[in-house]
Amino acid sequence: MGNVIDSSKSMSQTRQMNGRRVIKTSVKEITRENVVDVLQKALGTHELNRSEIDYLWNYYRGKQPILYRTKDVRPEICNKIVENRANEIVSFKVGYLCGEPIQYVGRNADEHTTQAITALNELMFAEDKATKDQEIVEWQMICGTGYRLVLPDEAGEEDESPFEIYTLDPRDTFVVYSSEIGNKPLMGVKYYKDDDEVLRFSVYTQNRYYLIEGDILKEEKAHALDMIPIFEYPANNARLGSFEIVLPLLDTINNIESNRMDGMEQTIQAFIKFVNCDITSEDFKELKELGAIKVKSVDGANADVDVVTNDLNQDQSQTLKEDCYSAILTICGIPNRNGGTSTSDTGAAVLLRDGWSLAEARAKDSEHMFKKAEKKMLKLVLRICRDLTDIDLRLKDIDMKFTRRNYEAIQSKAQVLISMLQQPKIHPMLAFSHCGLFTDPESAYAVSMKHYEEEQEKLLQQQQAQNPSEDPDDDETKE
């Protein structure tokens, strides 16, 4: 079922998915003659991805299979409880990875580079890139991939930043890659349906823009970006969402909670059993209203009235639920909430015991995938900046820093910095870079050195004010 939507299961069953498919084509170049054909072939694969992305998006929002649950026995008692752990997983991943803005930092201490990167960060702040990064990561964690569009400002609409950044919905966006070595992207597609229910496709290639309505090419024009402005941000090579691999366990937890509530209601609304009793429907209604009734035995046998109950073992149900939840946390790389009673644990031991080290390892893996796509986007941003502003940067000058857990073990980091600064054989820049105290060590080093020089200048001025007779030029005069 790898290339076909699995429609054999009912809505109440778990849907099996294995990540999004990469859309490829064997053509070497997208031209006016073949763009419609390539687009139509790519749509077949994209529709499969779109169906799965929409399912995962709805699952994240709480529209889960348990809502379509049915019961054959006592169908009137059918609880449908959604314990939305998928939302919990995505919220943790997004907050942990990009809870703080992603910063661009210099890869060298050149003053011109540092100033240019500071200006670039200001432009990104003007475009509210931190929020748009969070949107990208949210889509990554939900469906395994995200898309971003970068375009220069149109004439007459210039603002504080010379470019515009958009986060695109992966349900109506895709990139077509070459099947040859390197899998170079050949075209990016963004589409929508107009009021007349006609699909309008905006297709970008390296140097051309095409507008296609249905299967008819309506417009073609050149652009000067020299790049495809739509960039894909895959979460991993398989393009798996963060909770996609634990969908069966998530549905199991929903079933456990729903069945537990059914068990409680069935105990409260238990059937009443009459043994050797002659009772009519009117007598039973009177029993429900008054709470008591006088019954007659049949053929002199002992009469008995009882309820039919079979209580659900809540301890076993809770054990099963906790086992499923623990497996979900381990597979997804999320810290548990078990805590601990030991008072001798060090900070590092707590991180290992509660799973924070695993969460950090997963976050670093996501960082590398994000940086790979971000570098492609930065090439276009830097090109626009060089053409429209005085910012002259190359990709080799820039690194990206994810601000995360920066204040953890801050005392130890400060001690490492002090120890390294006290060693005359270690350059201060190395101390700032390797202590782990600063997200942008080069900027911190530059600010600190400037402050140090200013303090030394003030100290020298104070000494001269206190001892005006000691002029440092006296020695030269005497000579």
C-alpha positions in Angstrom: 0.0 0.0 0.0 3.0 2.3 -0.3 1.7 4.3 -3.2 -2.0 3.9 -2.7 -4.2 5.5 -0.1 -5.3 2.8 2.4 -9.1 3.0 2.3 -9.7 -0.5 3.4 -10.0 0.4 7.1 -12.9 2.1 8.7 -12.6 5.6 10.2 -12.4 4.1 13.7 -9.2 2.1 12.9 -5.6 3.3 12.9 -4.3 4.4 9.6 -0.9 3.0 8.7 1.5 5.6 7.2 5.3 5.5 6.6 6.3 9.1 5.9 5.8 11.4 2.9 6.9 10.5 -0.6 9.6 12.5 -2.4 8.2 13.7 -5.8 10.7 13.1 -8.6 10.9 13.4 -12.4 13.3 12.1 -15.0 13.2 15.3 -17.2 16.5 17.3 -17.0 14.9 20.7 -17.4 11.4 22.2 -16.9 10.4 24.1 -20.0 7.2 25.6 -21.5 6.7 22.4 -23.5 6.8 19.9 -20.6 5.8 21.9 -17.5 2.1 20.8 -17.6 3.0 17.1 -18.2 5.5 17.1 -15.3 2.9 18.9 -13.1 0.1 16.4 -13.8 2.4 13.4 -13.1 3.6 15.0 -9.8 0.0 15.7 -8.7 -0.7 11.9 -8.4 2.1 11.5 -5.8 1.2 14.8 -4.1 -2.4 13.7 -3.6 -1.2 10.7 -1.6 0.9 13.0 0.6 -1.9 15.5 0.9 -4.3 12.9 2.1 -1.9 11.7 4.8 -0.9 15.3 5.8 -4.6 16.2 6.2 -5.1 13.1 8.3 -2.2 14.0 10.6 -3.3 17.6 10.8 -6.8 16.6 11.9 -5.3 14.1 14.3 -3.2 16.8 15.9 -6.3 19.0 16.3 -8.2 16.1 18.0 -10.1 14.5 15.2 -9.0 11.0 16.0 -10.4 7.5 15.2 -11.9 7.0 18.6 -14.6 9.5 17.7 -16.0 7.0 15.1 -16.1 4.2 17.6 -19.1 1.9 17.7 -20.3 -0.9 20.1 -22.3 -4.0 19.4 -23.1 -4.8 23.0 -25.0 -2.1 24.9 -24.4 0.5 22.1 -26.2 3.2 24.2 -23.1 3.2 26.5 -20.3 4.3 24.1 -17.9 6.9 25.4 -15.5 8.5 22.9 -12.7 10.1 24.9 -9.8 11.7 23.0 -6.6 12.0 25.2 -4.7 14.2 22.7 -1.2 13.1 23.3 -0.3 13.9 19.7 -0.8 17.6 20.5 1.4 17.2 23.6 4.2 15.6 21.5 4.1 18.3 18.9 3.9 21.2 21.4 6.9 19.9 23.3 9.0 19.4 20.2 8.2 22.8 18.8 8.8 24.6 22.1 12.0 22.7 22.9 13.5 23.2 19.4 12.7 26.8 18.7 11.2 28.3 21.9 13.7 31.1 21.4 14.5 32.8 18.1 17.1 31.1 15.9 20.1 33.5 15.7 22.6 34.0 12.9 26.2 34.3 14.1 29.5 34.9 12.4 32.0 32.1 11.7 34.9 34.5 12.1 35.7 37.5 14.2 35.9 40.0 11.4 34.3 43.3 12.4 32.7 43.9 9.0 31.2 40.4 9.0 29.9 40.9 12.6 28.2 44.1 11.7 26.6 42.7 8.5 25.3 39.7 10.4 23.8 42.0 13.1 22.1 43.9 10.2 20.8 40.6 8.8 19.3 39.6 12.2 17.6 43.0 12.3 16.0 42.3 8.9 14.8 38.9 10.0 13.3 40.5 13.2 11.4 42.9 11.0 10.0 39.9 9.0 9.1 38.2 12.3 11.1 35.2 11.2 11.0 33.6 14.7 7.3 33.1 14.5 7.6 31.7 10.9 10.4 29.3 12.0 8.0 28.1 14.7 5.3 27.5 12.0 7.7 25.6 9.9 8.8 23.4 12.8 5.2 22.8 13.8 4.4 21.5 10.3 7.6 19.4 10.4 6.5 17.7 13.7 2.9 17.1 12.5 3.5 15.8 9.0 7.2 15.5 8.5 7.9 18.4 6.2 7.3 22.1 5.8 7.7 24.7 3.0 8.8 28.3 2.9 8.5 30.9 0.1 11.0 33.9 -0.2 10.4 36.7 -2.6 11.8 40.2 -3.0 9.6 43.2 -2.2 7.6 44.4 -5.1 8.2 47.8 -6.5 6.4 50.4 -4.4 5.9 48.0 -1.4 9.4 48.3 0.1 9.5 48.1 3.9 12.2 47.6 6.5 13.3 44.4 4.9 14.0 44.0 1.2 12.4 40.5 1.1 9.2 38.7 2.2 9.1 35.3 4.0 6.0 33.1 3.9 5.2 29.8 5.5 3.2 27.6 3.1 0.7 24.9 3.8 2.2 21.5 2.8 -1.2 20.3 1.8 -1.1 22.6 -1.3 2.6 23.0 -1.8 5.3 20.6 -3.1 8.7 20.5 -4.8 9.6 18.3 -7.7 13.2 16.9 -7.7 15.4 15.4 -10.4 15.8 11.6 -10.4 19.5 12.1 -11.2 22.4 12.1 -8.7 22.0 14.9 -6.2 18.2 15.1 -6.6 18.4 18.8 -7.6 15.0 20.6 -7.2 13.6 21.4 -10.6 10.4 23.3 -9.7 8.3 24.4 -6.7 4.5 24.5 -6.9 1.9 26.4 -4.8 -1.7 26.1 -5.8 -5.2 27.0 -4.7 -8.8 26.6 -5.8 -10.6 29.8 -7.0 -14.3 30.7 -6.6 -15.1 28.8 -9.8 -13.5 25.6 -8.4 -10.6 25.8 -10.9 -7.1 24.9 -9.6 -4.6 27.7 -10.2 -0.9 26.5 -10.0 2.0 28.9 -9.4 5.1 27.1 -10.7 8.6 28.4 -10.1 11.7 27.1 -11.8 15.2 28.4 -11.5 14.6 31.3 -14.0 10.9 31.1 -15.0 7.4 31.5 -13.5 4.4 29.7 -14.9 0.7 30.2 -14.1 -1.4 27.1 -14.9 -5.2 26.9 -14.7 -6.3 23.3 -14.6 -4.1 21.8 -17.3 -3.8 25.0 -19.4 -0.7 27.2 -19.4 -2.0 30.8 -18.9 1.1 32.8 -18.2 4.9 32.6 -18.4 7.5 35.1 -17.4 11.1 35.3 -16.4 12.4 36.1 -12.9 15.9 37.2 -11.8 16.2 35.2 -8.6 18.3 32.5 -10.3 16.8 30.0 -7.7 13.5 28.3 -7.0 12.0 30.5 -4.2 10.1 27.6 -2.6 12.2 25.6 -0.1 11.3 22.4 1.5 12.2 21.8 5.2 12.0 18.0 5.8 12.0 16.9 9.4 14.0 13.8 8.5 14.9 11.7 5.4 11.7 9.6 5.7 9.6 12.8 6.2 7.9 11.3 9.3 5.9 13.4 11.7 6.9 13.3 15.4 3.8 11.2 16.5 3.2 9.3 13.2 5.3 6.3 14.4 3.2 5.9 17.6 -0.3 6.2 16.1 -1.3 2.7 17.2 -0.2 3.4 20.8 -2.0 6.7 20.8 -5.2 5.1 19.6 -4.7 2.3 22.2 -4.7 5.0 25.0 -7.9 6.5 23.7 -9.5 3.0 23.6 -8.4 2.3 27.2 -9.8 5.6 28.5 -13.1 5.1 26.6 -13.5 1.5 27.7 -12.8 2.5 31.3 -15.5 5.1 31.3 -17.9 2.5 29.7 -17.1 0.1 32.5 -18.0 2.7 35.1 -21.3 3.6 33.4 -22.2 0.0 32.9 -21.6 -0.6 36.6 -23.9 2.3 37.5 -26.5 1.4 34.9 -26.3 -2.3 35.5 -29.1 -4.7 34.4 -31.4 -5.8 37.2 -31.9 -9.6 37.4 -35.2 -11.1 38.8 -34.9 -14.7 39.9 -38.2 -16.6 40.3 -40.2 -13.4 40.3 -43.3 -12.6 38.4 -43.0 -8.9 37.5 -44.6 -6.8 34.8 -43.4 -3.8 32.9 -45.5 -1.5 35.1 -44.0 -3.0 38.2 -40.5 -2.4 36.9 -41.3 1.3 36.1 -42.6 1.6 39.7 -39.4 0.1 40.9 -37.3 2.7 39.1 -39.5 5.5 40.4 -39.9 4.4 44.1 -36.7 2.4 44.5 -38.6 -0.5 46.0 -41.3 -3.0 44.9 -43.1 -6.0 46.3 -42.7 -9.1 44.1 -44.3 -12.5 44.2 -42.3 -15.7 43.8 -43.1 -18.2 41.1 -44.3 -21.7 42.2 -43.2 -21.1 45.8 -39.5 -20.9 44.9 -37.3 -18.4 46.7 -37.4 -15.0 44.9 -34.4 -12.8 44.4 -33.6 -9.4 42.9 -30.0 -8.5 42.0 -28.0 -6.5 39.6 -25.7 -7.9 36.9 -22.3 -6.4 37.3 -18.8 -7.2 36.3 -16.4 -4.5 37.5 -13.5 -3.6 35.3 -10.1 -4.0 37.0 -8.9 -0.4 37.1 -5.4 -1.3 38.4 -4.7 -3.5 35.4 -6.1 -0.8 33.0 -3.9 1.8 34.5 -0.9 -0.4 34.3 -1.6 -1.0 30.6 -2.1 2.7 29.9 1.1 3.7 31.7 3.0 1.1 29.7 1.7 2.5 26.5 2.4 6.1 27.5 6.0 5.2 28.6 6.6 3.6 25.2 5.3 6.7 23.5 7.7 8.9 25.4 10.7 6.7 24.8 10.0 6.3 21.0 9.3 10.0 20.5 12.3 11.1 22.6 10.3 13.1 25.2 11.3 13.3 28.9 9.1 11.4 31.3 7.3 12.9 34.3 8.3 10.2 36.8 10.7 12.4 38.8 12.5 10.6 41.6 12.9 10.4 45.3 16.6 10.2 45.5 18.3 13.2 47.0 21.8 12.3 45.9 21.2 12.6 42.2 23.4 15.1 40.4 22.1 17.4 37.7 23.6 15.1 35.0 22.0 12.0 36.6 18.6 13.6 36.5 19.0 14.5 32.9 19.8 10.9 32.0 17.2 9.4 34.3 14.3 11.5 33.1 15.1 11.4 29.4 16.3 15.0 28.9 19.5 13.8 27.3 17.5 11.8 24.8 15.3 14.8 24.0 18.5 16.9 23.5 19.9 14.3 21.1 16.7 14.3 19.1 16.6 18.1 19.0 20.2 18.2 17.7 19.2 15.8 14.9 16.3 18.1 14.0 18.7 21.1 14.1 20.9 19.6 11.4 18.0 18.9 9.1 16.7 22.4 9.6 20.1 24.0 9.0 20.5 22.1 5.7 17.2 23.6 4.3 17.9 27.0 5.9 21.2 27.3 4.1 19.5 27.0 0.8 17.0 29.7 1.8 19.8 31.9 3.0 21.5 31.8 -0.4 18.5 33.6 -1.9 18.1 36.0 1.0 21.7 37.0 0.8 21.4 37.5 -3.0 18.5 39.8 -2.5 20.3 41.7 0.2 23.4 42.2 -2.0 21.3 43.5 -4.8 19.0 45.8 -2.7 21.0 46.7 0.4 24.6 47.3 1.5 24.8 43.9 3.3 27.5 41.9 1.6 27.7 38.5 3.1 28.4 35.0 1.8 27.0 31.7 3.2 30.4 30.7 4.4 30.4 33.6 6.8 27.2 32.6 8.7 26.3 29.9 11.2 23.0 29.3 13.0 22.5 28.9 16.7 19.5 27.4 18.4 19.1 29.1 21.8 18.1 26.2 24.1 18.8 25.4 27.7 21.4 28.1 27.8 21.1 28.6 31.5 21.5 25.0 32.5 24.6 24.4 34.7 25.4 28.1 34.3 27.7 28.1 37.3 29.9 25.3 35.9 30.1 27.1 32.5 31.1 30.3 34.2 33.9 28.5 36.1 35.1 27.0 32.8 35.2 30.4 31.2 37.2 31.9 34.2 39.7 29.0 34.2 40.3 29.3 30.5 40.7 33.1 30.6 43.3 32.7 33.4 45.5 30.6 31.1 47.9 32.8 29.1 48.3 30.1 26.4 44.6 30.0 25.6 43.2 32.8 23.4 40.2 34.5 25.0 38.1 33.9 21.9 38.6 30.1 22.4 37.4 30.5 26.0 34.2 32.3 24.9 33.6 29.7 22.1 34.0 26.5 24.2 32.6 27.4 27.6 29.0 27.0 26.4 27.8 30.1 28.2 27.0 32.2 25.1 24.8 31.5 22.1 26.8 33.9 20.0 30.3 33.7 21.4 31.9 36.0 18.8 29.5 38.8 19.5 29.9 38.2 23.3 33.7 38.3 22.9 33.6 41.5 20.8 31.3 43.3 23.4 33.4 42.0 26.3 36.7 43.2 24.8 35.2 46.6 24.0 34.0 46.9 27.6 37.4 45.7 28.9 39.2 48.4 26.8 36.8 51.1 28.0 37.3 50.1 31.6 41.1 50.1 31.2 40.9 53.6 29.6 38.8 54.8 32.6 41.3 53.3 35.1 44.2 55.0 33.3 42.4 58.3 33.4 41.7 57.9 37.1 45.3 57.1 37.8 46.5 60.2 35.9 44.0 62.4 37.7 45.2 61.2 41.1 48.9 61.6 40.1 49.1 64.5 37.6 52.9 64.9 38.2 53.5 61.4 36.7 53.2 62.2 33.0 54.1 59.3 30.8 55.8 61.7 28.4 58.3 62.9 31.0 60.7 60.0 30.3 60.8 60.8 26.6 61.4 64.5 27.4 64.3 63.6 29.7 65.9 61.4 27.1 
